[in-house]
C-alpha cells in the first residue's frame, strides 16, 4: 500500500517584489493568463497527480485568495478531494503570526493529522510549471529518502538568483549554497555524470541545480526538523536537514518559472501568447483548473488580433492588439492600439455599478498602450498614451508605477482623457 500523502501549499507571502500587483492580494492570488491565478498551478498539479488532501496556508492579504479557492475548489465527495484553507491564527500557545515558510507549516501541524509512514509534499504557491508529483514521490521511495528536493537545471550565469545544491552521483544532496556570488568557488556543485544519465539530461557544460520549492518529507522527519526554531525552509530547515537526514535531489527537466518580480511575471505572461509557448494552458495533459464563471463569449467588432491570449466576456471595438494577454471582461474602445501588454480585465461590467462616472470601466478610444500591466478594474479615458518613452526604470506616480521599465496601473486606477505616461 502506498503511503498517504498530504499536500501543503505555501500561500501567505507578501510578495514585495511583485508590488503593486500584491497591494490588495497575496502573491499566489495574482491573476495569470487572463483567467487563472498563480495558486491554480500547484493545486491543479496535485489534483492531476491524484493527490486529494490539500491544504493552503495563508496570511498576508488573504481575502482574494480565500475567495478564489472557496469558489473554485469545493469538496468533491466522490473522489474525496478536499482543498482546505488554513489561515494564520493566534492561539493560547502562540500569539505570533507566521515568521516564514517553515514556521507556517509548524504552527498548523495539529491540523494535518499526520501518521507515521505518511508523506508530506510541500509546494510554493507562486511558480509556473506542469508536473506529475507521483514521479518525485516514486523517486523518494526508491531512494529510501527522508527528504527529497525537486530541482531544476540552471546555467552558471543564473546561480546568483537561486540557492544551489551539491549532488553526488547517486543523487544524494550533501551541501546547499544560497545565491552564490561570482567570487565563490562553485565548481564542486556542477551536476555529476551519474545524475545526468539517471535523469537523461543533455550534455551541457557546467550545469547546476536549483531548488524548485517542491519538497517531499517523511512525516516523522518533518515533525522532528520543525521542533527547532528555523523560520524558513530554504534558509534554515533544508541546510539543517542535509546534515542530519538522508536528502536526495530529483531533477525536473521541464518548464519552470519563478514568478518573483514584475519583470519575470511580465515575461512569463507574454510567453503565453507565443505560437508554441513552453508552457501552455491548452495542453491536453495536466489540465489547469480555475473558477468557472459562466461568462458570455467575447464580442470582437472590427478588431485586429495578433498573438493574443483572449479571455471570456470581453468587448473589443475597432482595436488593434498584438502580443498581449486580455483578461476577463476587458473592454477596449475604437482606434486603441495595445502591444506587449497584460490586461487583467475586470470583476464586473459597467452596468452592474450603482453609479456612473468618467472615465468608464475599461480602455477608451484612440489610446496607445505598450509594455504595460493593467490590473483589474482600471478606467482609462480617451486618447491616453502609456509607452514609457523615457525608458524610466523605477517610479511612483499618480495612479501608476514603473518597475523594471514596465508601467503598471494598479487595481481600480483612473486615468483621465489625454494622459501620457
PAMARMAR-713646 format. One record per atom (N, C-alpha, C): x, y, z. Coordinates in steps of 0.05 Angstrom, whole numbers, padded with zeros to 5 digits, always signed. Layout:
XYZ
...
//
This chain:
+00017-00024+00000
+00000+00000+00000
+00018+00025+00000
+00012+00044-00018
+00027+00068-00019
+00023+00086+00005
+00043+00100+00014
+00039+00118+00037
+00019+00140+00031
+00004+00148+00051
-00014+00170+00048
+00002+00196+00044
-00008+00214+00026
+00006+00239+00020
-00012+00262+00027
-00001+00281+00043
-00013+00306+00049
+00001+00328+00034
-00014+00345+00020
-00002+00367+00005
-00006+00393+00020
+00016+00408+00023
+00015+00434+00036
+00025+00455+00017
+00009+00475+00010
+00016+00496-00009
+00020+00521+00007
+00043+00534+00004
+00050+00558+00019
+00039+00582+00003
+00019+00595+00015
+00006+00617+00000
+00004+00643+00015
+00022+00647+00035
+00019+00670+00052
+00039+00692+00048
+00056+00690+00027
+00078+00710+00024
+00068+00738+00016
+00082+00758+00025
+00074+00786+00019
+00080+00793-00009
+00102+00782-00021
+00108+00788-00049
+00115+00817-00054
+00134+00827-00039
+00142+00855-00042
+00152+00862-00070
+00167+00843-00082
+00179+00849-00108
+00158+00848-00130
+00134+00839-00124
+00112+00840-00144
+00093+00863-00139
+00100+00881-00121
+00084+00905-00117
+00084+00922-00143
+00062+00934-00151
+00036+00937-00137
+00015+00915-00142
+00023+00894-00157
+00003+00872-00162
-00005+00859-00136
+00012+00861-00115
+00007+00849-00089
-00003+00869-00068
-00012+00893-00078
-00021+00913-00059
-00047+00904-00045
-00065+00891-00060
-00090+00882-00049
-00093+00851-00048
-00072+00837-00055
-00074+00808-00055
-00047+00795-00049
-00047+00770-00041
-00022+00756-00037
-00011+00747-00063
+00014+00739-00064
+00027+00732-00090
+00013+00708-00104
+00005+00687-00090
-00008+00665-00104
-00035+00672-00116
-00047+00695-00107
-00073+00704-00118
-00070+00722-00142
-00046+00728-00151
-00042+00745-00174
-00053+00732-00199
-00070+00746-00215
-00081+00734-00239
-00060+00727-00259
-00065+00706-00274
-00046+00695-00294
-00061+00685-00319
-00051+00692-00342
-00062+00680-00367
-00090+00688-00372
-00099+00712-00363
-00125+00722-00369
-00147+00713-00351
-00147+00688-00340
-00169+00678-00324
-00161+00661-00300
-00135+00655-00298
-00126+00638-00276
-00114+00655-00254
-00106+00641-00232
-00090+00652-00211
-00065+00635-00207
-00043+00646-00197
-00019+00631-00194
-00023+00605-00177
-00040+00607-00157
-00044+00584-00139
-00058+00561-00154
-00071+00566-00177
-00084+00545-00192
-00063+00525-00202
-00038+00533-00206
-00018+00515-00216
-00012+00492-00197
-00003+00497-00172
+00003+00475-00155
-00022+00459-00147
-00045+00472-00144
-00069+00457-00138
-00077+00438-00161
-00075+00448-00185
-00082+00431-00209
-00062+00409-00212
-00036+00414-00208
-00016+00393-00209
-00022+00371-00189
-00031+00379-00165
-00037+00360-00144
-00061+00343-00152
-00082+00356-00161
-00106+00341-00169
-00100+00322-00192
-00085+00331-00212
-00077+00314-00235
-00059+00291-00226
-00045+00294-00204
-00028+00273-00193
-00044+00255-00174
-00070+00258-00174
-00088+00242-00157
-00081+00245-00127
-00073+00268-00119
-00069+00275-00091
-00093+00290-00082
-00107+00280-00062
-00134+00290-00056
-00135+00307-00030
-00114+00306-00014
-00115+00320+00011
-00096+00344+00010
-00107+00368+00007
-00091+00392+00001
-00098+00414+00021
-00077+00425+00032
-00080+00449+00050
-00066+00473+00037
-00078+00496+00039
-00066+00521+00030
-00063+00539+00054
-00038+00546+00060
-00032+00563+00084
-00032+00592+00074
-00047+00609+00088
-00049+00637+00080
-00045+00656+00104
-00036+00680+00097
-00033+00701+00118
-00036+00729+00107
-00019+00737+00089
-00018+00765+00081
-00038+00771+00058
-00055+00792+00062
-00074+00800+00041
-00089+00775+00030
-00101+00760+00048
-00111+00733+00041
-00140+00733+00030
-00154+00755+00031
-00183+00755+00024
-00187+00746-00005
-00172+00757-00024
-00175+00749-00052
-00169+00720-00056
-00148+00710-00043
-00140+00682-00046
-00162+00664-00034
-00172+00671-00010
-00193+00655+00003
-00217+00654-00015
-00226+00677-00026
-00250+00677-00043
-00246+00659-00068
-00223+00661-00080
-00218+00645-00104
-00219+00615-00098
-00205+00607-00078
-00204+00578-00071
-00232+00568-00063
-00246+00584-00047
-00273+00576-00038
-00292+00572-00062
-00290+00589-00082
-00308+00588-00105
-00299+00568-00126
-00274+00560-00125
-00262+00543-00146
-00261+00514-00139
-00254+00508-00114
-00248+00481-00106
-00265+00471-00082
-00291+00468-00087
-00308+00457-00065
-00301+00428-00060
-00308+00418-00036
-00303+00390-00030
-00317+00372-00050
-00303+00353-00061
-00314+00335-00081
-00317+00307-00068
-00342+00299-00062
-00346+00276-00045
-00340+00249-00058
-00344+00246-00084
-00340+00220-00096
-00310+00212-00097
-00293+00231-00103
-00264+00225-00102
-00251+00234-00076
-00267+00245-00058
-00257+00255-00032
-00234+00275-00035
-00237+00293-00054
-00217+00314-00058
-00225+00338-00040
-00205+00347-00025
-00210+00369-00007
-00187+00389-00009
-00194+00415-00014
-00174+00436-00013
-00183+00454+00011
-00167+00453+00032
-00174+00466+00057
-00156+00490+00062
-00168+00512+00070
-00152+00536+00076
-00145+00537+00106
-00120+00543+00111
-00111+00546+00139
-00098+00574+00141
-00112+00592+00154
-00102+00619+00157
-00085+00621+00182
-00067+00641+00182
-00051+00647+00206
-00070+00653+00229
-00065+00642+00252
-00083+00646+00274
-00067+00648+00300
-00078+00664+00318
-00066+00666+00345
-00080+00646+00363
-00064+00632+00380
-00074+00612+00398
-00064+00619+00427
-00074+00603+00446
-00064+00608+00474
-00035+00601+00476
-00025+00582+00459
+00003+00574+00459
+00021+00594+00444
+00010+00606+00424
+00027+00623+00407
+00010+00646+00396
+00019+00671+00401
+00004+00694+00392
+00019+00709+00369
+00039+00697+00358
+00054+00709+00336
+00042+00700+00309
+00045+00717+00288
+00038+00709+00261
+00060+00692+00249
+00056+00681+00225
+00077+00665+00213
+00102+00682+00209
+00125+00670+00217
+00151+00683+00214
+00166+00675+00189
+00155+00655+00174
+00168+00645+00150
+00154+00620+00141
+00164+00608+00119
+00151+00584+00108
+00151+00560+00127
+00173+00555+00139
+00174+00532+00158
+00157+00537+00183
+00158+00562+00192
+00141+00569+00215
+00112+00566+00209
+00103+00572+00185
+00075+00569+00177
+00067+00540+00179
+00084+00522+00168
+00077+00494+00169
+00078+00484+00198
+00097+00493+00214
+00100+00485+00242
+00074+00492+00258
+00064+00516+00254
+00042+00525+00271
+00015+00511+00265
+00014+00497+00242
-00011+00483+00235
-00007+00453+00236
+00014+00443+00249
+00019+00414+00249
-00004+00398+00260
-00018+00408+00280
-00040+00394+00292
-00064+00390+00273
-00066+00407+00252
-00088+00405+00233
-00085+00384+00212
-00060+00375+00207
-00055+00357+00184
-00062+00328+00191
-00063+00321+00216
-00070+00294+00225
-00051+00273+00212
-00025+00278+00215
-00005+00261+00203
-00001+00236+00219
+00004+00214+00205
+00010+00188+00218
+00038+00179+00211
+00051+00163+00227
+00078+00152+00220
+00076+00138+00193
+00095+00142+00176
+00095+00130+00149
+00082+00147+00128
+00069+00169+00135
+00057+00187+00116
+00079+00203+00102
+00072+00214+00078
+00090+00232+00064
+00077+00260+00063
+00093+00281+00064
+00083+00308+00063
+00097+00322+00039
+00080+00331+00021
+00090+00345-00003
+00086+00375+00001
+00107+00390+00003
+00105+00419+00008
+00112+00434-00018
+00094+00453-00026
+00096+00467-00051
+00095+00497-00048
+00109+00511-00064
+00106+00540-00066
+00081+00547-00082
+00069+00569-00076
+00044+00577-00090
+00048+00597-00112
+00073+00602-00121
+00078+00624-00139
+00097+00617-00162
+00096+00591-00171
+00113+00583-00193
+00096+00573-00216
+00106+00574-00241
+00092+00564-00264
+00106+00540-00274
+00093+00517-00274
+00104+00492-00285
+00082+00471-00285
+00086+00450-00300
+00067+00427-00301
+00083+00403-00293
+00074+00389-00271
+00090+00367-00261
+00071+00346-00249
+00077+00321-00255
+00063+00298-00242
+00079+00291-00217
+00068+00298-00194
+00083+00295-00169
+00087+00265-00162
+00073+00247-00175
+00077+00219-00170
+00105+00210-00177
+00117+00223-00197
+00144+00216-00205
+00164+00222-00183
+00162+00245-00170
+00180+00252-00149
+00175+00236-00124
+00149+00229-00119
+00143+00211-00097
+00154+00183-00101
+00153+00173-00125
+00164+00147-00131
+00195+00147-00128
+00207+00169-00137
+00236+00172-00133
+00243+00172-00104
+00227+00186-00088
+00232+00188-00059
+00231+00160-00046
+00212+00143-00055
+00210+00116-00043
+00233+00099-00053
+00241+00102-00078
+00262+00085-00089
+00289+00090-00076
+00294+00115-00069
+00319+00123-00056
+00318+00119-00025
+00295+00112-00015
+00291+00109+00014
+00300+00136+00028
+00291+00157+00016
+00299+00184+00026
+00282+00192+00050
+00294+00210+00066
+00278+00223+00088
+00266+00249+00077
+00281+00261+00059
+00272+00286+00046
+00282+00286+00017
+00264+00293-00001
+00271+00296-00029
+00265+00324-00038
+00285+00337-00051
+00282+00364-00061
+00280+00363-00091
+00259+00373-00103
+00257+00374-00132
+00274+00398-00141
+00290+00393-00162
+00309+00414-00171
+00305+00418-00201
+00315+00441-00211
+00316+00446-00240
+00344+00453-00248
+00353+00444-00272
+00380+00451-00281
+00381+00480-00289
+00402+00494-00282
+00407+00522-00290
+00436+00525-00299
+00441+00547-00313
+00468+00553-00323
+00482+00570-00302
+00508+00571-00305
+00525+00585-00285
+00517+00615-00282
+00509+00627-00304
+00501+00656-00303
+00476+00661-00286
+00461+00640-00279
+00436+00643-00264
+00439+00637-00235
+00462+00627-00226
+00464+00616-00199
+00461+00637-00177
+00467+00662-00183
+00465+00683-00163
+00436+00689-00156
+00417+00680-00171
+00389+00684-00166
+00376+00662-00149
+00391+00640-00145
+00379+00617-00132
+00398+00606-00111
+00387+00589-00094
+00403+00571-00077
+00410+00547-00094
+00435+00539-00094
+00443+00516-00110
+00451+00493-00091
+00449+00468-00102
+00453+00444-00086
+00476+00427-00098
+00493+00417-00080
+00514+00399-00088
+00503+00370-00087
+00503+00356-00110
+00491+00330-00111
+00513+00309-00119
+00512+00286-00107
+00530+00264-00113
+00520+00248-00137
+00536+00229-00147
+00528+00213-00169
+00503+00196-00163
+00499+00189-00138
+00475+00173-00130
+00451+00191-00125
+00453+00217-00130
+00431+00237-00127
+00428+00246-00098
+00446+00238-00080
+00444+00248-00053
+00455+00277-00051
+00441+00294-00037
+00449+00322-00034
+00466+00325-00009
+00489+00338-00012
+00508+00339+00011
+00514+00368+00019
+00506+00387+00004
+00512+00415+00011
+00492+00434-00003
+00487+00457+00010
+00470+00477-00001
+00484+00504+00000
+00483+00520-00021
+00495+00547-00021
+00474+00567-00030
+00468+00587-00014
+00448+00607-00020
+00459+00629-00038
+00448+00632-00062
+00454+00653-00080
+00484+00660-00081
+00501+00642-00091
+00530+00647-00092
+00537+00670-00110
+00558+00684-00103
+00568+00707-00119
+00590+00698-00137
+00599+00715-00155
+00619+00709-00175
+00645+00699-00164
+00653+00709-00140
+00679+00701-00129
+00678+00675-00114
+00653+00664-00110
+00651+00639-00095
+00660+00615-00113
+00673+00596-00101
+00681+00572-00115
+00658+00552-00116
+00646+00548-00139
+00623+00531-00141
+00627+00507-00160
+00653+00502-00167
+00659+00481-00186
+00649+00454-00176
+00650+00449-00150
+00641+00423-00139
+00611+00420-00140
+00596+00441-00147
+00567+00440-00148
+00557+00432-00177
+00575+00429-00196
+00568+00421-00223
+00555+00393-00222
+00533+00389-00237
+00519+00364-00237
+00537+00341-00247
+00541+00320-00231
+00559+00298-00239
+00546+00281-00262
+00563+00266-00275
+00554+00250-00298
+00533+00229-00291
+00536+00217-00267
+00517+00197-00259
+00488+00208-00257
+00485+00232-00247
+00459+00244-00245
+00449+00252-00273
+00467+00261-00291
+00459+00267-00318
+00447+00242-00332
+00460+00219-00328
+00450+00195-00340
+00423+00186-00328
+00421+00188-00302
+00396+00179-00289
+00372+00195-00298
+00375+00221-00302
+00353+00238-00309
+00353+00246-00338
+00371+00234-00354
+00373+00238-00383
+00375+00268-00390
+00393+00281-00376
+00398+00309-00381
+00417+00312-00406
+00413+00334-00420
+00430+00340-00443
+00459+00345-00433
+00478+00339-00449
+00506+00343-00441
+00514+00372-00444
+00505+00388-00425
+00512+00417-00425
+00536+00421-00406
+00550+00443-00412
+00574+00449-00396
+00566+00464-00370
+00576+00455-00348
+00573+00468-00322
+00543+00473-00316
+00528+00452-00314
+00500+00454-00305
+00499+00452-00275
+00482+00468-00263
+00478+00468-00234
+00449+00462-00228
+00443+00456-00203
+00416+00450-00195
+00406+00471-00175
+00381+00481-00180
+00368+00500-00162
+00343+00487-00151
+00336+00494-00127
+00311+00483-00115
+00286+00495-00128
+00266+00478-00133
+00241+00487-00145
+00221+00496-00123
+00228+00492-00098
+00208+00497-00077
+00188+00475-00075
+00196+00451-00083
+00179+00427-00081
+00194+00407-00064
+00182+00400-00040
+00196+00382-00021
+00178+00359-00014
+00190+00335-00012
+00176+00311-00002
+00189+00303+00024
+00174+00304+00046
+00185+00296+00072
+00171+00270+00081
+00186+00253+00095
+00173+00233+00112
+00161+00248+00135
+00136+00241+00143
+00122+00257+00163
+00137+00259+00189
+00148+00237+00198
+00162+00237+00224
+00188+00254+00222
+00201+00255+00199
+00225+00271+00195
+00217+00301+00195
+00195+00308+00182
+00186+00336+00182
+00180+00345+00210
+00166+00330+00225
+00158+00337+00252
+00184+00342+00269
+00203+00324+00266
+00228+00326+00281
+00243+00352+00273
+00246+00357+00247
+00260+00381+00238
+00247+00407+00247
+00220+00406+00249
+00206+00431+00256
+00206+00436+00286
+00218+00419+00302
+00220+00424+00331
+00240+00445+00337
+00256+00453+00317
+00275+00475+00321
+00261+00502+00318
+00276+00523+00315
+00265+00550+00313
+00268+00562+00285
+00278+00546+00266
+00282+00557+00239
+00256+00567+00227
+00257+00591+00215
+00233+00604+00205
+00227+00595+00176
+00248+00591+00160
+00244+00585+00132
+00256+00558+00124
+00244+00545+00104
+00255+00520+00093
+00282+00525+00080
+00283+00544+00061
+00307+00548+00045
+00331+00557+00061
+00327+00575+00080
+00350+00586+00096
+00356+00570+00121
+00336+00555+00131
+00340+00542+00157
+00337+00512+00157
+00313+00502+00150
+00307+00474+00152
+00323+00457+00133
+00325+00465+00108
+00339+00449+00088
+00368+00446+00094
+00384+00467+00099
+00412+00463+00107
+00415+00445+00132
+00397+00448+00151
+00398+00432+00175
+00392+00402+00168
+00373+00397+00151
+00366+00370+00143
+00389+00356+00129
+00403+00371+00112
+00425+00359+00096
+00446+00347+00115
+00450+00359+00138
+00470+00349+00157
+00460+00328+00175
+00433+00323+00176
+00422+00304+00196
+00408+00280+00184
+00396+00282+00160
+00380+00260+00149
+00387+00255+00119
+00375+00235+00108
+00381+00227+00080
+00365+00245+00061
+00379+00263+00048
+00367+00283+00030
+00375+00277+00001
+00356+00274-00017
+00362+00268-00045
+00350+00290-00063
+00361+00291-00087
+00352+00311-00106
+00340+00298-00131
+00315+00306-00136
+00301+00297-00160
+00304+00319-00181
+00312+00312-00205
+00317+00332-00226
+00293+00334-00245
+00281+00357-00247
+00258+00362-00265
+00269+00378-00288
+00266+00367-00312
+00277+00379-00336
+00256+00392-00354
+00233+00399-00342
+00212+00412-00358
+00212+00442-00353
+00192+00456-00363
+00189+00485-00360
+00183+00491-00331
+00197+00511-00320
+00192+00520-00292
+00200+00550-00291
+00183+00566-00280
+00188+00595-00279
+00180+00605-00251
+00199+00618-00238
+00194+00631-00212
+00183+00659-00217
+00158+00664-00208
+00146+00690-00212
+00152+00707-00187
+00176+00717-00186
+00184+00732-00162
+00186+00762-00166
+00187+00771-00191
+00189+00800-00196
+00170+00808-00218
+00166+00835-00220
+00149+00845-00241
+00159+00837-00269
+00185+00838-00273
+00196+00831-00299
+00191+00801-00305
+00195+00783-00286
+00191+00755-00291
+00161+00749-00296
+00143+00763-00281
+00115+00759-00286
+00107+00769-00314
+00117+00792-00322
+00111+00804-00348
+00121+00786-00370
+00146+00777-00369
+00157+00760-00390
+00143+00733-00392
+00137+00721-00368
+00122+00695-00369
+00095+00698-00381
+00082+00721-00375
+00055+00726-00387
+00056+00728-00417
+00075+00744-00427
+00077+00747-00456
+00085+00721-00470
+00101+00704-00457
+00108+00679-00469
+00083+00662-00475
+00062+00665-00459
+00038+00650-00463
+00025+00657-00490
+00031+00680-00502
+00019+00688-00527
+00034+00678-00552
+00057+00665-00547
+00072+00655-00570
+00058+00632-00584
+00066+00626-00609
+00053+00605-00624
+00057+00578-00611
+00081+00573-00602
+00086+00547-00588
+00100+00553-00561
+00084+00563-00542
+00097+00570-00516
+00108+00546-00501
+00128+00551-00485
+00140+00530-00469
+00120+00519-00448
+00103+00536-00438
+00081+00528-00420
+00055+00536-00433
+00036+00518-00436
+00011+00524-00450
-00012+00514-00434
-00033+00530-00431
-00057+00522-00418
-00074+00504-00436
-00066+00501-00461
-00081+00484-00480
-00072+00455-00480
-00052+00448-00464
-00042+00421-00464
-00064+00402-00455
-00069+00380-00470
-00089+00360-00461
-00082+00345-00436
-00056+00344-00430
-00047+00330-00406
-00041+00350-00384
-00050+00343-00360
-00045+00361-00337
-00061+00387-00340
-00087+00386-00343
-00103+00410-00345
-00100+00428-00321
-00101+00454-00325
-00100+00473-00303
-00129+00483-00298
-00138+00479-00274
-00165+00486-00266
-00167+00514-00255
-00190+00526-00257
-00195+00552-00245
-00225+00555-00241
-00233+00578-00232
-00261+00583-00226
-00278+00584-00251
-00301+00570-00251
-00320+00571-00273
-00338+00596-00269
-00336+00615-00288
-00351+00640-00284
-00376+00642-00301
-00380+00625-00321
-00404+00625-00338
-00408+00651-00351
-00387+00663-00362
-00388+00688-00376
-00396+00684-00406
-00407+00705-00418
-00414+00702-00447
-00389+00702-00464
-00391+00693-00489
-00367+00694-00507
-00359+00722-00512
-00333+00726-00518
-00323+00753-00524
-00336+00764-00550
-00341+00790-00550
-00352+00803-00574
-00329+00819-00587
-00322+00812-00612
-00300+00825-00626
-00310+00839-00650
-00309+00865-00650
-00321+00881-00672
-00299+00896-00686
-00294+00889-00712
-00274+00902-00729
-00247+00906-00714
-00238+00885-00701
-00213+00887-00685
-00192+00868-00697
-00167+00877-00697
-00145+00861-00707
-00129+00849-00684
-00127+00823-00683
-00113+00809-00662
-00090+00793-00673
-00066+00797-00661
-00042+00782-00669
-00028+00771-00644
-00027+00745-00642
-00014+00732-00619
-00026+00743-00593
-00051+00738-00589
-00066+00747-00566
-00078+00724-00551
-00076+00724-00524
-00090+00705-00507
-00115+00720-00497
-00138+00712-00508
-00163+00726-00503
-00182+00710-00485
-00191+00723-00463
-00209+00710-00444
-00238+00715-00451
-00256+00703-00435
-00285+00706-00440
-00295+00733-00431
-00319+00739-00442
-00334+00763-00433
-00322+00789-00441
-00305+00790-00461
-00292+00816-00469
-00309+00829-00491
-00305+00856-00493
-00318+00871-00514
-00296+00888-00527
-00288+00882-00552
-00267+00896-00566
-00279+00909-00591
-00276+00936-00592
-00288+00950-00615
-00266+00965-00630
-00262+00956-00655
-00244+00971-00673
-00216+00976-00662
-00205+00956-00647
-00178+00960-00635
-00158+00943-00650
-00133+00948-00644
-00111+00931-00653
-00095+00922-00629
-00093+00895-00626
-00080+00884-00602
-00060+00863-00612
-00035+00866-00602
-00013+00848-00610
+00003+00839-00586
+00010+00813-00587
+00028+00802-00566
+00020+00809-00538
-00006+00804-00532
-00016+00813-00506
-00035+00792-00495
-00039+00794-00468
-00059+00778-00454
-00082+00796-00447
-00106+00787-00454
-00130+00803-00450
-00148+00787-00430
-00151+00798-00406
-00165+00785-00384
-00195+00786-00386
-00209+00773-00368
-00238+00771-00366
-00251+00799-00366
-00273+00801-00382
-00290+00825-00383
-00275+00850-00392
-00253+00847-00406
-00238+00871-00416
-00255+00886-00436
-00255+00912-00435
-00269+00929-00454
-00248+00948-00467
-00246+00948-00493
-00227+00964-00507
-00241+00980-00529
-00236+01006-00530
-00250+01024-00548
-00238+01026-00576
-00253+01039-00594
-00245+01041-00622
-00220+01057-00625
-00202+01047-00644
-00178+01062-00650
-00155+01058-00631
-00159+01042-00610
-00138+01037-00590
-00119+01016-00600
-00093+01020-00594
-00072+01001-00602
-00058+00992-00576
-00057+00966-00573
-00045+00953-00549
-00024+00934-00558
+00001+00937-00548
+00023+00919-00556
+00039+00911-00531
+00046+00885-00530
+00064+00874-00509
+00054+00882-00482
+00029+00877-00476
+00017+00886-00451
+00000+00863-00439
-00004+00866-00413
-00021+00847-00398
-00045+00861-00386
-00068+00854-00395
-00093+00866-00385
-00107+00845-00368
-00111+00851-00342
-00123+00832-00324
-00153+00832-00324
-00165+00853-00338
-00194+00853-00341
-00208+00865-00318
-00233+00856-00313
-00250+00868-00293
-00266+00847-00278
-00275+00855-00254
-00292+00837-00238
-00321+00840-00243
-00329+00861-00259
-00357+00866-00264
-00359+00883-00290
-00383+00886-00300
-00388+00904-00323
-00398+00931-00313
-00395+00951-00329
-00403+00978-00322
-00432+00979-00312
-00450+00965-00325
-00478+00966-00318
-00485+00955-00290
-00465+00940-00278
-00470+00928-00252
-00465+00948-00229
-00454+00972-00236
-00448+00991-00215
-00473+01008-00208
-00473+01019-00184
-00495+01035-00176
-00494+01063-00188
-00471+01072-00195
-00469+01099-00208
-00450+01098-00231
-00450+01120-00246
-00432+01122-00270
-00414+01146-00267
-00389+01142-00275
-00370+01164-00273
-00351+01161-00296
-00338+01183-00305
-00318+01183-00326
-00290+01182-00314
-00272+01168-00327
-00276+01150-00349
-00289+01124-00342
-00301+01111-00362
-00316+01086-00357
-00296+01063-00352
-00307+01042-00342
-00291+01018-00337
-00280+01007-00363
-00254+01002-00364
-00241+00992-00388
-00223+01012-00400
-00217+01009-00426
-00198+01026-00440
-00214+01041-00462
-00210+01067-00462
-00226+01084-00480
-00216+01083-00509
-00225+01104-00525
-00218+01105-00553
-00191+01118-00558
-00179+01110-00581
-00154+01122-00591
-00132+01124-00570
-00129+01102-00555
-00107+01101-00535
-00084+01085-00547
-00060+01089-00537
-00036+01074-00544
-00024+01062-00519
-00022+01036-00517
-00012+01023-00493
+00009+01003-00501
+00034+01007-00492
+00056+00989-00499
+00072+00982-00474
+00079+00957-00471
+00097+00948-00449
+00086+00954-00422
+00060+00948-00417
+00047+00955-00392
+00032+00931-00380
+00027+00933-00354
+00009+00914-00340
-00014+00930-00328
-00038+00923-00336
-00062+00937-00326
-00076+00918-00307
-00077+00925-00281
-00090+00908-00262
-00121+00911-00265
-00135+00897-00249
-00164+00895-00252
-00179+00922-00248
-00201+00925-00262
-00220+00947-00258
-00208+00974-00263
-00188+00976-00281
-00177+01002-00287
-00196+01017-00306
-00195+01044-00304
-00211+01061-00321
-00193+01080-00336
-00191+01077-00362
-00173+01093-00378
-00190+01109-00398
-00186+01135-00398
-00202+01153-00415
-00193+01151-00444
-00203+01170-00460
-00196+01171-00489
-00169+01184-00493
-00155+01175-00514
-00130+01189-00522
-00108+01186-00502
-00108+01165-00486
-00087+01161-00466
-00063+01147-00479
-00039+01155-00472
-00015+01143-00482
+00002+01131-00459
+00007+01105-00460
+00024+01092-00440
+00046+01078-00455
+00070+01090-00455
+00092+01079-00471
+00119+01080-00456
+00122+01095-00435
+00147+01099-00421
+00169+01106-00441
+00165+01127-00457
+00183+01136-00477
+00211+01143-00467
+00212+01152-00442
+00237+01160-00430
+00253+01136-00418
+00240+01112-00420
+00253+01088-00410
+00261+01090-00381
+00243+01101-00365
+00248+01102-00336
+00246+01074-00324
+00264+01068-00306
+00264+01041-00294
+00247+01038-00269
+00248+01059-00252
+00233+01058-00227
+00220+01085-00222
+00194+01085-00216
+00180+01110-00210
+00153+01104-00197
+00144+01122-00180
+00117+01121-00169
+00102+01147-00177
+00080+01144-00191
+00065+01167-00200
+00036+01166-00189
+00021+01185-00199
-00008+01186-00191
-00023+01165-00208
-00032+01144-00195
-00047+01123-00208
-00030+01105-00226
-00003+01106-00223
+00013+01087-00238
+00040+01083-00223
+00053+01061-00230
+00080+01055-00220
+00097+01045-00244
+00123+01048-00242
+00141+01037-00262
+00161+01019-00247
+00162+00994-00254
+00181+00975-00242
+00196+00961-00264
+00222+00961-00263
+00239+00948-00283
+00232+00956-00311
+00224+00982-00314
+00217+00993-00340
+00189+00987-00350
+00174+00973-00334
+00146+00965-00341
+00126+00983-00327
+00108+00996-00341
+00087+01013-00329
+00065+00995-00318
+00057+00999-00293
+00036+00983-00281
+00014+01002-00271
-00010+00997-00280
-00033+01011-00269
-00045+00994-00247
-00046+01003-00222
-00056+00986-00201
-00086+00982-00203
-00096+00964-00187
-00125+00958-00186
-00141+00983-00181
-00162+00987-00197
-00181+01009-00194
-00169+01036-00202
-00147+01036-00216
-00134+01062-00224
-00153+01076-00244
-00152+01103-00243
-00167+01120-00261
-00148+01139-00276
-00148+01137-00302
-00130+01153-00318
-00147+01172-00336
-00146+01198-00332
-00164+01217-00347
-00156+01218-00376
-00175+01229-00392
-00170+01233-00421
-00144+01248-00426
-00129+01239-00447
-00106+01253-00456
-00081+01250-00440
-00081+01233-00419
-00058+01230-00402
-00036+01215-00417
-00010+01223-00412
+00013+01210-00424
+00031+01200-00401
+00038+01174-00402
+00056+01163-00382
+00080+01151-00396
//
